[in-house]
Amino acid sequence: MKKMKKFYLTTSIAYTNSSPHLGFALELVQADVIARYQRLLGKKVYFSTGTDEHGLKIEKIAQEKGLSPKEFVDEIVFQYQELTKKLNISQDDFIRTTDEKRHIPTVKKVWRILLKNGDLYKKRYQGYYCVGCEAFWLEKDLQGKKCPIHQQECVLVEEENYFFRLSRYQEKLLKVLSQEKIKIYPQSKKKEVITLIKKGLPDISFSRDRKKLNWGIEVPNDQTQVIYVWCDALINYLSTIGYSNNLKKFNTFWPADLHCVGKDILKFHSLIWPAMLMSLKLPLPRAIFVHGFLTINGQKISKSLGNVIDPFYLIKKYNSECLRYYLIKEIPTFNDGDFSEEKLIQRYNTELADGLGNLVSRLFALSSAYKEGFILKPTKNELTEKSKKIIAKYQEKMENYALEEAISILWQLVKENNRYLNSEKPWAKNEGEKKKILTNSLGLLFLTLKWLSPVLPSSTEKIFAHCHLSLKNEKEWFNKTIKINKIEPIFPKIT
């Protein structure tokens, strides 16, 4: 029996200093579309997301609210878990960095190996620290004394920390990325990372003094230090698949096929993370998908900047399918995209309600007259030949994670189907010709819905269920009698 191919992908883990915002919803939906597409290809997918729950920022906010850090993050984590449900995200795991059975033992195991391999050492350090990033910045990279991402003044910190020998891996990282042993999508981001490496990579802080940061995982055999957020957070990609407690699962899914991240944390994922894996002597991730920021009037949507948009509000006001479609079709996959509620409504009404929704409604209404049903055996014609070419182009874009372009290409099938019905006019033909036209149109519709299902899982499932079909069993669509009844509008217009 042929072994099923695997596909392991992750989102970054959301920082739990406050409620979810639309920027993280974008990443969730993008990763979910990729996961669902890979499942359509028959792969054994493992899709992980989760939350990053340690750090100074969380400790301070919890104190201000009169809560323990754990009480505070439990409340926030619940909201993130609810968001995955409301957005119909198909993750296989939700990992928390406070997980005492899987994550914390994994972090300690990794720390011990890094130390044993000579890649951790202790020294006194002075540097500019951004609480928003939970990261140190070199003075030359600051704008004045402000963090270039959060536009907040950095604090000059002096303390004794453990450092990771990132400089040791500079040449190896350059080789790995230049030869695309780790592919970065889009290519422009690969060039940015290579430029960073060529400037020289400094060793980086992997711990904080416990007197200054108590909320974190204690460094093994050193009670004075707490493991620093990036060393802790990145390791979630190992802990979620059992690096410390389930080697069978780990060996099944590692290495990661794709890490989905925002452009602000590419440096950590393309430099620090691969260097850690080299020290651990583990295979490197195969690819990193880098999306841009959601913006409002050109400014990044950010908790730190205080201009967040509540995804729960949008889901309640419209619905998850509307929001999912907007985030994939309207927002450039690899670039920044400005959020507009007006454009969200316009996309929905024009493309979902008037386009796909109208096609389904009128095709089902025309087909409902045939009580004996349809056998959708494909016949070679202009429509099927066009659709094969369109689907091939769609798949090519999906393989390169160009989600916006892929869905735009696939949408041509909706337009072609509407054009076919309008030009063939089945309502004006004799019964034999009419049924033949409807059979061709229905066959194309179900194929379109299959490949649209990663973006519109609920709507496509509803249409398939209405026809007593399963998305997972494509063979039956063309080998059984399908009875078509009229259907209520799938995408009621937003007025």
C-alpha positions as CSV (number, residue, x, y, z in Angstrom):
1,M,0.0,0.0,0.0
2,K,1.4,3.4,-1.0
3,K,2.3,5.5,2.0
4,M,0.3,8.7,2.3
5,K,2.4,11.9,1.9
6,K,2.4,14.2,4.9
7,F,2.2,17.9,5.2
8,Y,3.0,19.7,8.5
9,L,2.3,23.4,8.7
10,T,2.1,25.9,11.4
11,T,1.0,29.5,12.1
12,S,3.1,31.6,14.4
13,I,1.7,31.5,17.9
14,A,-0.3,34.5,19.0
15,Y,1.0,36.7,21.8
16,T,-1.5,36.7,24.6
17,N,-1.1,40.3,25.9
18,S,-4.6,41.2,24.6
19,S,-7.6,39.9,22.6
20,P,-7.2,38.6,19.1
21,H,-7.2,41.2,16.2
22,L,-7.9,40.9,12.5
23,G,-4.2,40.6,11.6
24,F,-3.9,37.2,13.3
25,A,-7.3,36.2,11.8
26,L,-5.7,36.8,8.4
27,E,-2.8,34.4,9.2
28,L,-5.2,31.8,10.5
29,V,-7.3,31.9,7.4
30,Q,-4.3,31.8,5.0
31,A,-2.9,28.7,6.8
32,D,-6.3,27.0,7.0
33,V,-6.8,27.5,3.2
34,I,-3.4,25.9,2.6
35,A,-4.1,23.0,5.0
36,R,-7.5,22.3,3.4
37,Y,-6.0,22.4,-0.1
38,Q,-3.3,19.9,0.9
39,R,-6.0,17.6,2.3
40,L,-7.8,17.8,-1.0
41,L,-4.6,16.4,-2.6
42,G,-4.8,13.4,-0.3
43,K,-2.0,14.3,2.0
44,K,-1.9,13.5,5.7
45,V,-2.0,17.0,7.1
46,Y,-1.0,18.2,10.6
47,F,-1.9,21.8,11.1
48,S,-0.9,23.5,14.4
49,T,-1.6,26.9,15.8
50,G,-1.5,28.2,19.4
51,T,-0.5,30.9,21.9
52,D,2.7,32.4,23.2
53,E,2.0,33.1,26.9
54,H,5.2,34.2,28.7
55,G,7.1,37.5,28.8
56,L,7.5,40.8,30.6
57,K,4.6,42.5,28.8
58,I,2.1,39.8,30.0
59,E,3.5,39.9,33.5
60,K,3.0,43.7,33.7
61,I,-0.5,43.7,32.3
62,A,-1.6,40.9,34.7
63,Q,-0.3,42.9,37.6
64,E,-2.2,46.0,36.5
65,K,-5.4,43.9,36.3
66,G,-4.8,42.3,39.8
67,L,-4.5,38.8,38.3
68,S,-1.8,36.2,38.2
69,P,-0.1,35.9,34.8
70,K,-1.7,32.4,34.4
71,E,-5.2,33.7,35.2
72,F,-4.8,36.5,32.7
73,V,-3.5,34.3,29.8
74,D,-6.2,31.7,30.4
75,E,-8.8,34.4,29.7
76,I,-7.1,35.6,26.6
77,V,-6.3,32.0,25.3
78,F,-10.0,31.2,25.5
79,Q,-10.7,34.0,23.0
80,Y,-8.1,32.7,20.6
81,Q,-9.5,29.2,20.8
82,E,-13.0,30.7,20.1
83,L,-11.7,32.6,17.1
84,T,-10.5,29.4,15.5
85,K,-14.0,28.0,16.0
86,K,-15.8,31.1,14.7
87,L,-13.5,31.2,11.6
88,N,-13.9,27.5,11.0
89,I,-10.2,26.8,11.2
90,S,-9.3,23.2,10.8
91,Q,-6.3,23.0,13.0
92,D,-5.2,19.6,14.4
93,D,-3.6,21.1,17.5
94,F,-3.7,24.2,19.6
95,I,-0.4,24.4,21.6
96,R,0.1,26.7,24.6
97,T,3.6,27.6,25.9
98,T,2.2,27.1,29.4
99,D,1.5,23.4,28.6
100,E,3.3,21.5,31.4
101,K,3.1,18.1,29.7
102,R,4.3,18.9,26.2
103,H,5.8,22.3,25.8
104,I,7.7,23.1,28.9
105,P,9.5,19.7,29.0
106,T,10.4,20.2,25.3
107,V,11.9,23.7,25.9
108,K,14.0,22.3,28.8
109,K,15.2,19.4,26.6
110,V,16.2,21.7,23.8
111,W,18.0,24.0,26.2
112,R,20.0,21.2,27.6
113,I,21.0,20.0,24.1
114,L,22.0,23.6,23.0
115,L,24.1,24.0,26.2
116,K,25.7,20.6,25.7
117,N,26.6,21.4,22.1
118,G,28.4,24.6,23.2
119,D,25.8,27.0,21.7
120,L,24.8,28.7,24.9
121,Y,27.1,30.8,27.1
122,K,26.6,33.4,29.9
123,K,27.8,37.0,29.7
124,R,26.9,40.6,30.8
125,Y,25.1,42.5,28.2
126,Q,23.8,46.0,27.5
127,G,21.2,46.6,24.8
128,Y,18.1,48.4,23.7
129,Y,15.0,46.4,24.6
130,C,11.5,46.8,23.1
131,V,8.7,45.6,25.3
132,G,6.4,45.4,22.3
133,C,8.7,43.1,20.4
134,E,10.0,41.3,23.5
135,A,13.4,41.7,21.7
136,F,16.7,43.5,21.9
137,W,17.6,45.9,19.0
138,L,21.0,47.1,17.9
139,E,21.3,50.9,18.2
140,K,22.0,51.2,14.5
141,D,18.6,49.6,13.7
142,L,16.6,52.0,15.8
143,Q,14.8,55.1,14.6
144,G,16.2,57.6,17.1
145,K,15.7,55.4,20.1
146,K,12.4,54.0,18.9
147,C,11.6,50.5,17.8
148,P,11.1,50.6,14.0
149,I,8.0,48.4,14.3
150,H,6.2,49.7,17.3
151,Q,7.5,53.3,17.2
152,Q,7.9,53.1,21.0
153,E,11.1,54.2,22.8
154,C,13.4,51.3,23.7
155,V,14.8,50.9,27.2
156,L,18.5,50.5,27.7
157,V,18.9,47.3,29.7
158,E,22.1,45.9,31.3
159,E,22.1,42.4,32.8
160,E,23.7,39.0,32.7
161,N,22.0,36.6,30.3
162,Y,22.6,33.4,28.4
163,F,23.4,33.9,24.8
164,F,22.9,31.7,21.8
165,R,25.9,31.5,19.3
166,L,24.0,32.6,16.2
167,S,27.3,33.9,14.7
168,R,28.6,30.3,14.6
169,Y,25.9,29.5,12.0
170,Q,26.2,32.5,9.8
171,E,27.9,30.7,6.8
172,K,25.7,27.7,7.1
173,L,22.6,29.9,7.1
174,L,23.8,31.8,4.1
175,K,24.4,28.5,2.2
176,V,21.0,27.0,3.2
177,L,19.0,30.1,2.2
178,S,21.0,30.8,-1.0
179,Q,20.5,27.2,-2.2
180,E,16.8,27.3,-1.2
181,K,17.1,24.3,1.2
182,I,14.6,26.5,3.0
183,K,12.4,28.2,0.5
184,I,11.0,31.6,1.4
185,Y,7.8,32.9,-0.2
186,P,7.9,35.5,-1.6
187,Q,11.4,35.5,-3.1
188,S,11.9,39.2,-2.2
189,K,11.9,38.2,1.5
190,K,14.7,35.7,0.8
191,K,16.8,38.6,-0.5
192,E,16.1,40.6,2.7
193,V,17.3,37.8,4.9
194,I,20.5,37.1,2.9
195,T,21.3,40.8,3.1
196,L,21.0,40.6,6.9
197,I,23.3,37.6,7.1
198,K,25.9,39.3,5.0
199,K,25.9,42.3,7.4
200,G,27.0,39.8,10.1
201,L,24.9,38.0,12.7
202,P,25.4,38.8,16.4
203,D,24.9,36.3,19.2
204,I,21.5,36.8,20.8
205,S,20.1,36.8,24.3
206,F,18.2,33.6,25.1
207,S,17.4,34.4,28.8
208,R,16.5,37.2,31.2
209,D,17.4,37.9,34.8
210,R,14.6,36.4,37.0
211,K,14.6,39.6,39.1
212,K,13.4,41.5,36.0
213,L,11.2,38.8,34.4
214,N,9.7,36.1,36.6
215,W,6.9,34.9,34.2
216,G,8.6,32.3,32.1
217,I,10.3,28.9,32.0
218,E,13.2,28.5,34.4
219,V,16.6,27.8,32.9
220,P,17.5,24.2,33.8
221,N,20.0,24.3,36.7
222,D,20.0,28.1,37.0
223,Q,17.2,29.5,39.1
224,T,18.5,33.1,38.5
225,Q,17.5,33.0,34.8
226,V,14.2,32.6,32.8
227,I,14.2,31.3,29.2
228,Y,13.7,34.3,26.9
229,V,10.5,34.5,24.9
230,W,11.9,33.6,21.4
231,C,13.8,30.5,22.5
232,D,10.6,29.5,24.3
233,A,8.1,30.4,21.6
234,L,9.9,28.9,18.5
235,I,10.1,25.5,20.1
236,N,6.3,25.1,20.0
237,Y,6.8,23.7,16.5
238,L,8.6,20.7,18.1
239,S,6.4,20.4,21.2
240,T,3.1,20.2,19.2
241,I,4.3,17.1,17.4
242,G,5.8,15.3,20.3
243,Y,9.6,16.0,20.3
244,S,9.8,15.2,24.0
245,N,7.0,12.7,24.5
246,N,5.9,11.1,21.3
247,L,8.8,10.2,18.9
248,K,6.6,8.2,16.6
249,K,4.4,11.3,15.9
250,F,7.5,13.5,15.7
251,N,9.2,11.3,13.2
252,T,6.0,11.1,11.1
253,F,5.6,14.9,10.7
254,W,9.0,16.6,11.1
255,P,10.4,18.5,9.3
256,A,7.8,21.2,9.0
257,D,6.7,21.7,5.4
258,L,5.6,25.3,5.9
259,H,5.8,27.9,8.7
260,C,3.2,30.7,8.1
261,V,4.4,34.0,9.6
262,G,4.1,37.7,9.4
263,K,6.9,39.7,7.9
264,D,7.9,41.3,11.3
265,I,9.0,37.9,12.6
266,L,10.7,36.5,9.5
267,K,14.1,37.2,11.0
268,F,13.4,34.9,14.0
269,H,12.1,32.1,11.7
270,S,14.7,32.3,9.0
271,L,17.8,32.8,11.1
272,I,17.4,31.9,14.8
273,W,15.1,29.0,14.3
274,P,17.2,27.2,11.6
275,A,20.3,27.8,13.6
276,M,18.7,26.2,16.7
277,L,17.7,23.2,14.6
278,M,21.3,22.9,13.2
279,S,22.5,22.8,16.8
280,L,19.9,20.1,17.6
281,K,21.0,18.2,14.5
282,L,17.4,18.1,13.2
283,P,16.2,18.5,9.6
284,L,15.3,22.1,8.6
285,P,11.8,23.3,7.7
286,R,11.2,23.1,4.0
287,A,9.5,26.5,3.5
288,I,8.4,29.8,5.2
289,F,5.3,31.6,4.0
290,V,5.6,35.4,4.8
291,H,2.5,37.5,4.6
292,G,2.2,41.3,4.9
293,F,0.4,43.4,7.4
294,L,-3.3,44.4,7.4
295,T,-3.4,48.2,7.5
296,I,-5.8,51.0,8.1
297,N,-5.0,54.1,6.1
298,G,-1.6,52.6,5.4
299,Q,-0.7,52.0,9.1
300,K,-0.2,48.5,10.5
301,I,-3.1,47.0,12.5
302,S,-1.4,46.3,15.8
303,K,-2.3,45.9,19.5
304,S,0.7,48.1,20.4
305,L,-0.5,50.9,18.1
306,G,-4.0,50.6,19.5
307,N,-5.8,50.5,16.1
308,V,-7.1,46.9,16.2
309,I,-10.2,45.6,14.5
310,D,-12.2,43.0,16.3
311,P,-12.7,39.9,14.1
312,F,-15.6,38.7,16.3
313,Y,-17.5,41.9,15.4
314,L,-17.0,41.3,11.7
315,I,-18.0,37.6,11.9
316,K,-21.2,38.4,13.9
317,K,-22.2,41.3,11.6
318,Y,-21.5,39.4,8.4
319,N,-20.4,35.8,8.7
320,S,-17.2,33.8,8.7
321,E,-17.4,32.8,5.0
322,C,-17.7,36.5,4.0
323,L,-14.7,37.4,6.1
324,R,-12.6,34.4,4.9
325,Y,-13.3,35.2,1.3
326,Y,-12.5,38.9,1.7
327,L,-9.2,38.1,3.5
328,I,-8.1,35.8,0.7
329,K,-9.4,37.5,-2.4
330,E,-9.0,41.2,-1.4
331,I,-5.8,41.2,0.7
332,P,-2.6,40.7,-1.4
333,T,-1.1,37.4,-0.1
334,F,2.5,38.6,0.2
335,N,2.0,42.4,0.6
336,D,0.3,44.8,3.0
337,G,-3.4,45.3,2.4
338,D,-5.7,48.0,3.6
339,F,-8.8,46.9,5.4
340,S,-12.2,48.3,4.2
341,E,-15.6,47.2,5.4
342,E,-17.0,48.8,2.3
343,K,-14.9,46.5,0.1
344,L,-15.8,43.5,2.2
345,I,-19.5,44.1,1.4
346,Q,-18.7,44.8,-2.2
347,R,-16.7,41.6,-2.7
348,Y,-19.4,39.6,-1.0
349,N,-22.4,41.0,-2.9
350,T,-20.7,41.1,-6.3
351,E,-18.8,37.8,-6.3
352,L,-20.5,35.5,-3.7
353,A,-24.1,36.7,-3.9
354,D,-24.4,37.7,-7.5
355,G,-21.7,35.4,-8.9
356,L,-21.5,32.0,-7.3
357,G,-24.8,32.2,-5.3
358,N,-26.8,33.2,-8.3
359,L,-25.2,30.4,-10.4
360,V,-26.1,27.7,-7.8
361,S,-29.7,29.0,-7.3
362,R,-30.6,29.2,-11.0
363,L,-28.8,26.0,-11.9
364,F,-30.5,24.0,-9.1
365,A,-33.9,25.6,-10.0
366,L,-33.5,24.5,-13.7
367,S,-32.3,21.0,-12.7
368,S,-35.0,20.4,-10.1
369,A,-37.6,19.7,-12.9
370,Y,-35.8,16.4,-13.5
371,K,-37.1,14.1,-10.7
372,E,-35.1,11.2,-12.0
373,G,-31.9,13.1,-11.3
374,F,-28.6,13.3,-13.2
375,I,-25.6,11.1,-13.7
376,L,-22.7,13.6,-14.1
377,K,-20.4,11.5,-16.3
378,P,-18.1,14.1,-17.8
379,T,-18.2,14.5,-21.6
380,K,-15.4,16.1,-23.6
381,N,-16.5,19.5,-24.7
382,E,-15.2,23.1,-24.8
383,L,-16.3,23.8,-21.3
384,T,-14.5,20.7,-19.7
385,E,-11.3,21.5,-21.7
386,K,-11.3,25.1,-20.5
387,S,-11.9,24.0,-16.9
388,K,-9.0,21.6,-16.9
389,K,-6.6,24.4,-18.0
390,I,-8.0,26.8,-15.4
391,I,-7.8,24.2,-12.6
392,A,-4.2,23.4,-13.6
393,K,-3.3,27.2,-13.4
394,Y,-5.1,27.4,-10.0
395,Q,-3.1,24.4,-8.7
396,E,0.2,25.9,-9.9
397,K,-0.5,29.1,-7.9
398,M,-1.6,27.1,-4.8
399,E,1.6,25.1,-4.9
400,N,3.5,28.4,-4.6
401,Y,1.0,29.7,-1.9
402,A,-0.1,32.6,-4.1
403,L,-3.6,32.4,-2.6
404,E,-5.1,35.6,-3.9
405,E,-4.0,34.8,-7.5
406,A,-5.2,31.2,-7.2
407,I,-8.7,32.1,-6.2
408,S,-8.9,34.8,-8.9
409,I,-8.0,32.2,-11.5
410,L,-10.5,29.7,-10.0
411,W,-13.2,32.3,-10.1
412,Q,-13.0,32.1,-13.9
413,L,-14.8,28.7,-13.6
414,V,-17.8,30.6,-12.0
415,K,-17.7,33.1,-14.9
416,E,-17.3,30.4,-17.5
417,N,-20.3,28.4,-16.1
418,N,-22.5,31.5,-16.0
419,R,-21.4,32.4,-19.6
420,Y,-22.1,28.8,-20.7
421,L,-25.6,28.8,-19.4
422,N,-26.3,32.3,-20.9
423,S,-25.0,31.3,-24.3
424,E,-26.5,27.8,-24.4
425,K,-29.9,28.8,-23.0
426,P,-31.0,25.4,-21.8
427,W,-34.5,26.8,-21.0
428,A,-35.0,27.3,-24.7
429,K,-33.9,23.8,-25.8
430,N,-35.6,20.5,-26.2
431,E,-35.5,18.1,-23.2
432,G,-32.6,16.1,-24.4
433,E,-30.4,19.1,-25.2
434,K,-31.5,20.9,-22.0
435,K,-30.5,17.9,-19.8
436,K,-27.1,17.6,-21.5
437,I,-26.3,21.3,-20.9
438,L,-27.4,21.1,-17.3
439,T,-25.3,17.9,-16.8
440,N,-22.2,19.7,-18.1
441,S,-22.9,22.8,-16.0
442,L,-23.6,20.8,-12.8
443,G,-20.4,18.7,-13.3
444,L,-18.3,21.9,-13.6
445,L,-20.1,23.5,-10.6
446,F,-19.2,20.5,-8.3
447,L,-15.5,20.7,-9.4
448,T,-15.5,24.4,-8.8
449,L,-16.9,23.9,-5.3
450,K,-14.3,21.3,-4.6
451,W,-11.4,23.6,-5.3
452,L,-13.2,26.6,-3.6
453,S,-13.8,24.6,-0.4
454,P,-10.5,25.6,1.2
455,V,-11.7,29.2,1.2
456,L,-15.5,28.6,1.7
457,P,-15.7,25.3,3.7
458,S,-19.2,25.9,5.2
459,S,-20.9,27.1,2.1
460,T,-19.5,24.3,-0.1
461,E,-20.3,21.7,2.5
462,K,-23.9,23.0,2.7
463,I,-24.3,22.7,-1.1
464,F,-22.9,19.2,-1.2
465,A,-25.0,18.1,1.7
466,H,-28.1,19.5,0.0
467,C,-27.4,17.1,-2.9
468,H,-26.5,14.2,-0.5
469,L,-22.9,14.2,-1.7
470,S,-19.6,14.2,0.2
471,L,-16.7,16.4,-0.7
472,K,-14.4,13.6,0.3
473,N,-15.8,11.1,-2.2
474,E,-15.4,12.7,-5.6
475,K,-15.9,9.4,-7.4
476,E,-19.5,9.1,-6.4
477,W,-20.4,12.5,-8.0
478,F,-19.9,11.0,-11.5
479,N,-21.1,7.4,-10.8
480,K,-24.4,7.8,-8.9
481,T,-27.7,9.4,-9.7
482,I,-27.8,12.9,-8.1
483,K,-31.2,14.4,-7.5
484,I,-31.2,18.2,-7.5
485,N,-33.7,20.3,-5.6
486,K,-34.1,24.0,-5.4
487,I,-32.0,25.6,-2.7
488,E,-32.3,28.6,-0.4
489,P,-29.8,31.4,-1.3
490,I,-26.4,30.3,-0.1
491,F,-25.1,33.9,0.0
492,P,-28.0,36.3,0.9
493,K,-27.2,39.8,-0.3
494,I,-25.9,42.3,2.3
495,T,-28.1,45.4,2.1
